[in-house]
Each structure stands twice: as C-alpha cells, then as structure tokens.
Amino acid sequence: MKKVLILGAGGNIAQFVEQELADKADLTLYLRSPRKLAKQYGTVVTGDAFDHEQLVKTMKGQDIIFSNLGWQHMADMATEVTTAAQEAGVKRLIWIATAGIYDEIPAADQEEIRAMFGSADDPTTYFGDERVGADIVDASELITTIIRPNTLTDAEEVEPVLVTKRDEEIRGNAISRKTVAHFVSDLILNDGQYLNDSIAISKK
C-alpha cells in the first residue's frame, strides 16, 4: 500500500482526498490543528509547514507527497517543502496551485482577474506568490505535478474534467472541490501521469 503524506490535511480538497484514499493508501495527515479534520483517515501529525525538522522527520519513508497548503506565503512554503522532501529522500510531489498564474486565463477575462488577484509578474500579489511557488516546485529535483484548478465550487458531484497544459488557454468551467479531490486521488494511485508537468483542470 502506497505511503502518502498530505500537507495541509485540514483543507476541504484534502479531506475529500483522505476520504477517497482511506482504504487505498497508508495516509499521514500533516496540519497545524487536528480539530480541522471532520474525520481522521490516517496518522495525524501536528506541525507547521515551516518546521523544517518536523517536515523532514514526517516525510521520511513516504512514497508521495500531496501538498494542499494554504493561499499565502506559497513561495516560502514551496522552498521549505521541496528542500525537506529532497533531504528526506522523497521523490514525488503533487502541488496544488491556482489557474491564472501563467496568464492562461482567456484574454476577455484578464483585466477583471488581475484586478482581483494581481499580476503573476508581481510576487507581492496572490497570483505572483502562487507563480513563484509553482516555479520553485517546477525547478526542484523532485518529480512533480502542479495542478491548477479553475474557479472552485461546492457542487456535490464528481464532474467530467478537461485538462489543459501550461502553455494552453484555459477552457472549460468552474470545477467542484470534490472533482479536484477525485482527480488528485486518482493521480496519487496512478502517479506515472503528468510527470514534471503543470496542468489546469476545469469542468468539461
């Protein structure tokens, strides 16, 4: 059974992943507060993404890391996670970023999106921080998959998925968190897909 470490395990997408993989993988759930978990599906480790010693200790022996870390300080967290993973000897990382960090949003929506999230060229903005974080992951020695979900919804169903590459304009529609989790779960179980790739996923 594959050993999987989930960083940011209290997040909504992460908890759907944990539910899907409960009887299919040996899960370690890493988060700052176990109280955020609706249900525990694996070994829980309380820790911070910037606690290098704890990260390395927890990463050792894992087959794959799924990072569902928060929406701030992504560049700093990417540096910490990739450094710790390499020190711990883990080679495979799945990293959640966000759609729009490569200016791949349709041109008609660019002005509105940038007004909300900033420019991907400015590391002080949300998009810019996410972009730097993704670039750090991409440049690491790890085997990585960066997943950039379209706008997220709380729809209950698992929807059909449209995948677009880094250099392609995003197509498709807003996608449910449950669908993103299902996509991630499948990738964890079949992790030979999208190697060293950055993909956007949308509802088809």
Phi, psi and omega in degrees: 000131184293137177268121187235126174259127178250115177269138186072041190292348179274354180290159184299312180296317180301319183291327173295320178299315181300319179296317181293325186263004187310318182249015183240350182209159175269104190263139167240124186253116185249121181198164184284327182221112179301342180295342179284347182276126175292324178206144181265120182251009181193193177286128183260130176240123177273121182190166181253149180294345180257007176270090188301314183299316179293320179299310181298315179302317183286329182286333184301130179089355179279149177272328185207145176246131171248118181259116176242040184290162190298193192253010176232156177057036184292325179297315180294319180292324178298319177298314182294314183294314182292322179295314180295319181297317179294322177294325182278348179086016176273137186252341189245127181226129170252126189236126176271124174243220179212150178291139177113351185283349176249020183057036182265006174290141178310141186306324182296338183256356188300314184298315180295317182295316180294327177297328181275318191243355179086179181270141177294344179275353182248105184294352178274353179263169178301308180298318182296318178296316178298320181295314179298317178301314179296321179295322178295316177299314183297326183274353182288171179277359181283161171271111191240155166228120176261123181251125182244092180292146170295183177310135186266145176233171178256021178304145187276339186270157171273119189262160172293143189247139172249125181255130173236149184276174183303320185265013180251144174295136180292132174239173180092194189232176176306147188234144182283149176302323179296323178291317177301316180298320179296319178297315180296316180300317179295321179293322177298317182285334181232065196276017173274005181266151172052045182288132182049049184229158173236120185232144171261141177236136181224165171286129182290000000 
